[in-house]
């Protein structure tokens, strides 16, 4: 899943070398924290949050364990 998120975000950002994704697992949730160059944060979020909403939808659909919730945070 982390690799999928990396594959989705790399073409969007202008500074792919500064893109880092941290995976944190708690009880029944997985949180992916995306750290990106300050110029790329807006590109990842998109106008009105449309891009990050689409990314979150893809990550939720790709989740193969229905008992685990997936979250994507951008910093």
PyMOL commands that set and color helices and strands:
alter all, ss='L'
color gray80, all
select helices_A, chain A and resi 2-10+16-18+38-45+47-62
alter helices_A, ss='H'
color red, helices_A
select strands_A, chain A and resi 20-26+29-35+69-74
alter strands_A, ss='S'
color yellow, strands_A
deselect
rebuild
show_as cartoon
